[in-house]
Amino acid sequence: MPNFLTNTDIKSEYDVILVGGGIMSTTLGTLLHEFDPNLKIAIFERLGRFAKESSAAWNNAGTGHSAFCELNYTPEKEDGTIDISKAENIAEQFEVSKQFWSYLVSKKYIANPKDFINSCPHMSLVFGEKDAEFLKKRYDTMVTSNLFKGMEFSTDFEQLKEWIPLIMSKRKENEVLAATKMDLGTDVNFGSLTRKMGRFLAEDSLVDVFLYQEVKDLDIEKDGTWKMKVKNRMTGKSQKVSAKFVFLGAGGYSLPLLDSSDIKESEGYGGFPVSGQWLVTHNEELVAQHEAKVYTQAGLNAPPMSVPHLDLRLIDGKKALLFGPFAGFSTKFLKEGSYLDLPESINFSNIRSLFGAWWHNLPLTKYLIEQVAMTKSQRMAHLRQFVKDAKEEDWELKVAGQRVQVIKKDGEKGGKLEFGTEVVINKNKTIAAILGASPGASTAAHAMLHIIEGCFGDKLQNEWYEKLLEIIPSYGQKLSENAELTEKVRNYSKEILELNY
């Protein structure tokens, strides 16, 4: 078993404290440890196991988000052209993650990459002539970028039957469908990956790892260090701990912790919690007919995180199909949080942001109410748009994770609802937090390097730079502008991560 420490082992002072035992904290902890093994680092997780919230396998879609299939990353502009800049950025960020994971495997910190990452084609699928024209235009634009080299497009009925037999079953040949396919896609078990990094940190590094420890009440001292209360959730006892640098990677709980820090940069931030559910089948006959992750377009007034998709999943060696997500609502900021999380997060600095975001997103509120009220039969009706003859007895409803969408100040609207990932760093570079959801875990390595650049920039560009290039060989170069480098880093990660696309 990993050497997770007890409350009596907590030191009074650390160089770095990481709050939360998810993919973000374990990634940052591993990077900092590799850059300087002598740093005194502690990770505090409030639950009894790493990756029990957003990083857990069934709490996310497991899509290695590389912008191959997510249509919301490639909007159509007013002049009719397709903007792929966001897609390119996300694709590059995922390549950073793959290089980081390849480093972990090459150093034998992780023994078997197939425990957490496997090849799985990523596809976009649309219905009807209008959307088919959009997808073809999107495809024509994307294949001009070397990041999307190898993408295929088809409207051919027989070709689509070969790609997605489960979806094409029972369809008429005159039905208009179009799809793109990228064989470079992956399925990632972020829960397994997080626990493997956590195990390495607990057993084979000097990082202190603590479970059942909840961080509360962040205060800054006169000398610039952070002092906080750490409560043992098993015994109820608390103690004070200080650190020179604090990272808040506690999912939805990062928001109230950030607010308690009283830094100027936290003003105006609010959170809108959204839960989710999946329809899941383990029926081997069905699973054998679907070897891809297939995304389509979001419904009217639906948030980007609710884009319908039918995914192959490989979790703990077992294959399953997952369809959704169906949005839900809870006032909790974490799946194992409190119903008071949302009301207790409201304060004078963010109430205008919250009201403004709500007022300008009334259709979203209506959409969530409709989603929450759906029966399983109604959810099955949505699934049958993908799988025509889906039988209710083959599919079970599974509750997914809890996400807190970021609400920011907006001069015009009062508040703006953001669906991406937000990094907050104070001016003294002594505290950082990550807020929001998608693309989240897939781009964790890039996000954590961004934090290290912002808070440890001098070290990163000097004494840590050689190690940085060992971990991320493409660091500082744009893959979208270098086809040769893109091929090189993809071949590198393909070999080490044992991907078989």
N, C-alpha and C positions, 0 to 999 in steps of 0.2 A: 504493500500500500504506500502511496505517496507520504512524504514526511510533512503533513500539514501540522502546523504548530498550534499550541493552546494559548489561552489568554495570558498565562503567566510568562510566556516567552516574548511578549510584546515589549520592544525597547521603547524608551521614552523619546528618542530622537531618531529620525531617518533623514537621508538625503532626499529620497523620493517616496511618496505614498501614492499608490494606485487604488482607487476606490472602484470595486466591482470585479467580478471574476468571469467576465465575458471575453469575447474575441478581441476587443479593443485593449483592455488592460493587459491581457497575456501577450498580445503583440508588442505593445509598448514596453512592457517589462522585459521581454526577450531581447528586443533591440537595444535597450539601454544596458542590459547585462552584457551583451556582446561588445558594445562600444567600450564599456568600463566595468569589468567584473568586480571591481572593488567598491562600486557604489552601494550604499546601504539602502536597499529597496524593500518595501513591504507592500503586499497586496491584501486588501480586506474585502471579503465577500460575505454578504449577509445571510446567504443560504448555506446548506450543508454540502453543496457540490458546485463545481464550476459549471458554467454554461447551462443553467436551468431556466433562464429567461429568454431573451431575444436570440441568443446564440444556439439554443437547443434545436436539434434537427427538425422536429415537427413544428417548431414555432416560426419557421421561415421556409421559403420555397426551395432553399438549397441551390438556387441558380448562381453559378459563378457569373455574376453580372458583368458581361463584357460588351454589352450594347449590340449583340448580334440579333436579338429578337425583340427587344423592348421598343415598341413603336413610339412611345412617348418621348424617347430620347432623340427622335429625328422629326421635329415638327415641319410642317409645310408653311413656308412664309407667304406673305400677301402676294408676292409676285409669282407664286406657283413653284418656286424652287424649294428643294429640301435642304434644311440646315443639319449637317451631320457633325458639327463641332462638338456638341455635348457627347455624342456617341463616341467620337474619337478620344475625348478626354477620359471617359469611363473605360474604354478599351485599354488605353495606356495604363490606367490605374490598376486594372486587373492583372496586367502583365507584371506590374511591380509586385503584386501579391504572389503571383506564381514564382517569381524569382526568389522572393523571401522564403516561401515554403520549400523551394528546391534547395536553398541553403540549409534549412533545418534538416532535411532528409540527408543531404550530402555530409553533414556533420554528425549524422546518426542520433540527433536529438529526437527524431521521429523515425521509427524503424520501417513501417510499411505505408507508403503513400496511399495505397488503395483503401486504407481504413478511413480516409477522409476525402479523397478526390478521385473521380472516375470520368472518363470521356462520356459525353452525352450530347448529341446534336441539338443545336438551338434553332428553332424555327419560328417565323412569323406566319400567321395564317389569317386571311381576310375573306369576307363573303360579299359577293355582288360586284358588278362591273365598276362602279365608282371607286370602291376601296381597292379593287384589283389594279386599277390605273395608278392609284397612289402608291401601292406597293411596288409596282414596276418602276415608277419614277424614283422611289426611294432606293431600290436595288441599283438602278443605273448610276445613281450618285454615289452610293456606298462603295461599289466596286472600283471606283477611281482612287480610293484610299488603300494603301498597302495593308492597313489594319484589317480590312474586310476582304482581302484577296481570298478567293476560293468560295465565296458565297454563290449559291445557286438559286435560280428563280424558275418557277414553273406554274403554268395554269393547266397543264396536261393532266387529264383525268387518270390515265394509267400511271403516270409518274407519281402523282399524289397518292395513289393507292399503294405504291411501293414504299413511299416515305412514311405515310401515316395510315396504315390499313384500318386501324380501329376507328378513326375519324371518318374515313371514306366509306366504310361499310354502310349499306342501305341507302346510299345517295344516288341520285339520278345523274346520268352523264351530262345532262344539259344544265346542271347547276354550276354557277360561276364561282369558282374558288381560285385563290392564288396564294402561293407560299414561297418563302425564301428559306434556305437551309444552310447552316454553317456547321461543318463537322468538328470544328475546333472547340465547340462548347463543352462545358463540364457540369457535373453534379457534385456539389460540395457538402459534406456533413460538417458544418461549422461547430457543432457541439463536440464531435470527436476531435477535431483539430484543436479547439480551445483546451479541452482536457489534456491532450497530449503535450501542449505547450505548458500547461499548468503543472503537469507531472514532472516535466523537465526542470522547471523553475523550483519546484518543491524538493526534488531529490538530488539534482545535479548542479545546483547553483547556490550562491550565497543569498539569494532572494528569500525573504521570509513570507510565507503564504499562510493566511489565517482564514478559517471558515467560521460561520455563525457570528461574524463580527460586523456590526453596523456602525458606520461613521455618521456622526451628527455634529451640528454646531461648529462650522468653520469660522475661525477668528484669526486675524492677522496681528502678530506681535510688533512691537516697536522696531525690532531688528529685522523685520521683513519675513520672518518665518511664519508658517501656518500652524496654528494649534487647533486640535479637534478632539471631540469626545468619541471614544470607541466603546460601544456597548456590546457585551457578550449576550447574544440572544438566547443562550441556554441557561445562563446563571442570573442574568439581569444586572450583573456588575459592570461598571464603566471605569475607564481610565483615560487620562489625557495623553495625547501623543502629538509630537511636533515634527514638521518636515520643511525642508527648504523649497521643495516643489511638490505640488499636488496635482494629480490628474483625476478628473471625474469621468469615469466610464461606466456608470451605474445604470445605463438604460434610462428609463423614464425618471428615475430618482436623481439623475444628474441635475435636473432642473431645480428642484428645491434646494439641493446642496449648493448649487451655483448661486442661488438667491441668498442663501445664508452667508455667503462669503462677503456680500455687500460691495463687490467690486463694481466700478462704474459700467464696465462692459456688459454686466448682466442685466442692466436696467431695461425694462420694456419687454423682456422675453416672457412668453407664456407657453402653455402646452395644451394640445387638444388630443386626448387619448382616443385611440381607435383600436379595437380588438378585431379578431378575424376567426373564421372557421373554414375548414377544408372538407370536401367530400373525398374519402380515401377508399381504395379497394386493394385487397391483397390477392384477388382472384387471379391465379396463375395464367389462366387462359386469356384473360383481358390484358394482363401485364405483358405477356409475350407479344402482343400486337401493337405495342406502343413503345418505341425506343427513342424517345425525344422529349424535349421541353418545348411546348407549342404555345406561343403567346398570341393573343389577338388584341383588338382595340378596346379601350375602356368604354363602358356605357355612358350615356348622357348624364352629366353632373357627377360622375363617379371620380374619386381621386385616383391618381396614377397608381397608387399601391394596390388598387382593386382591379387592375387589368386581369381579365379572365385568362387562365392558362391551365393546360393539362400536361402534367409533368411526370416523367419517370423519376423515381427516387430510389436510391440504394442506401439503406440505413442499417448499420450493423450486419451487413452481408445479406440483407433481405430486400427484394425488389417490391415496390408498390407504385400505384398511380395516385396522383393527388390532383384534385380539381378545385379551383377557387381563385383567390380567396373571396369569401363572403364577409362583408364588413359588419362589425358589431360595435357596440358602444358600452363603455364602462367608465366610471370615474376613477378607476385605479390607474396608476402610472406604471405598475408592473403587474404581471399575471398573479404573483403572490404579494401584491401590495394591499393598500387600504382604500376603501371606498371614499375616504376623506381626502385622498391625494389631490384631486382636482380642486375642491373648494378651498383647501388649505394653501394651494399654490397662488391664489388670487391675492394681489396686494395693490397698493396705490401706484406702484411704478409700472404695472402691466395691465391694469384693468381697462385702460383705453385701448391697448393693443388687442386684448381679448374680445372686447365688444366690437371693435372695428372689423376684426377677422370674422366674427360670427355674422355680423350684419351683411358683409359682402360675400358670404358663402351660404346664404339661406338654401339654395338648391342642394348643397352638400348635406345640410342638416336633414332636409326632406329625404334625400337618398339614404342616409344612415338609418332614419326611422323605418323606411320601407325594408331595408336589409335586415334590421333587427327583428321585424315582425314576420319574416319569411318562415314558412314551414319547410320540413325536409322535402316534401313533394314539390314545392315551388323551387327549391334549390335543384332538385333533380331535373326540373323542366329546363333550367339554364344549362345543366350538363348535357341534356339531349340536343342542344344546339351544336355540341361537339360530337357526342356519341349518340347517334340516333336511337339505338335500341337499348340504352342503359337501363338496367333493372335496379329498382330501389334496394332489393335484398343484397345486391353485390357491393353496395357503397355504404359506408358509415360516416357519420359526422364527427369531425375531430376539431377541438378548440385549438386555435393557433395562438401565437404570442400577442402580447400587448405592445403597441407602439404609441409613442407620444410625438405627434407632429408639431413642429416648431412654429410658434407665432412670434413675429418680430414687429418692432415699431415700423410704422409707415407714415410719412408726413401727409400723404394725401388721404389714405383710407383709415388712418389710426393704427390699424394692425393688418399684417399680411400673413396668410397661412403658407408656410414653406413645406415642400414635400421631400426635400433633399436632406443631406447631412450637413450640419453646421458645426464648425469648430470655433470656440470662444477662448481667447487668450487675453490675460490682463496686461496692462502696459508695462508692469515690472517683470513679466515673463516668469512668474512664480506659480501660476495656476492656469490650468487649461481644462476645458470640458468639451465633450462631444455630444451633440444633441441631434435629434431627428432619426430618420429611418433610411429609406432606400438611397443609394445602393448599399450603404452600410457595410456589413461584414465582408463583402467581396472586395472592397477597397480599403480594408483596415490597415494594411501595410502602408499604403500611400498616405492615409489620414494621419497615422502615427508619425510617419516621417515629417509630415507637415508640422506637427506639434514640436518635434525635435528641432526642426529648422527654426521655428519661432521662438523656442525657449532655450535651446542649447546650440544656437547657430554657430558661434565661434568655435566650439569644440568640434562640431560636425565638419566644418570646413578645414580643420587643422588636424588635431591628433586622432580624430575618429574617421577621417576621410578615407584612408586606405581600407579600413574594415568595411566602411560603407560600400565601396566599390566591389568588395568581395561578396557582400550580401546582395546588393542590387547592381549588377554589372552595367545596366543601362542608365544609371542615375545621371541626371543632368542633361540627357539627350532626348529629343522628341522622336518617338518611334514613327509617328505619322509622316515625318520628313526623311526617314531613313529606312528604306525597304530592306536593305542588307542586314541592318541591326535587328529589325523586327524578326526576320527569319532566324537570325542567330539566337536571339533570346527565346524564341518559341521552340526551336529545336532543343535548346538546353533544358528548358523546363519539361518538354515532352519526354525526353529521355529519363531524367531524374524522377519525375513524378509518375512515370510509367503510364503515360496517356497513350491510347491506341487509336486516335482518330486517323 
